[in-house]
Amino acid sequence: MSDQQEYPSRQVVPRNPFKIASLPWQARLYAFAYHGGRRTRSGNLAAALARRAYRFSRRLRLPSTGRFELALPKGGKSIAFDAHNTQFHAIYLPKYRSGYEVETGMLIDTFASETSHFWDIGANWGYFSLHLAAHPEFSGAIHAFEPFPRSHRDLARAVEQAGSRRWSPVMKLPCLTSLDRWG
């Protein structure tokens, strides 16, 4: 008999339920300005000019709506997003083609079938909440909290477009949203 304790294990494969459908010009400018490869002097100059152009375009607050597809268990949903929230880069930058924070997503997936409630504190636009909602074995409730009003607006819009069956506050906090499993 061994003194070593056995830990439960299960095979988890990385997945990315998000696919960009349309990317607005402002998101493309952001990607180039802050995440483009700059290995030459002219590349650095182009990126610096792009950063200035990007900052100027943000001050103008021009519409910058893109779309992504979310692969839900009962069919995909097309979700519009505001590219002014640069955290949406998690679905459109090339380095995140396999997913954003893949290890975190795999950890969430590991416990998806055993979880009855998921609390996403500091959810921003809801990447991990939507990631879990797209897991075919998850049937619990998701509670997403985002205190920053603009990001909370993005979270509320994404959840609404994903087709939540229930949308109600859990506590009387201005930016706490509870959502159940999407159908």
Salt bridges, closest charged atoms under 4 A:
ASP82 OD1 - HIS84 ND1 2.68
ASP82 OD2 - ARG153 NH2 3.81
ASP109 OD2 - ARG15 NE 2.91
ASP109 OD1 - HIS131 NE2 3.22
ASP180 OD2 - ARG165 NE 3.35
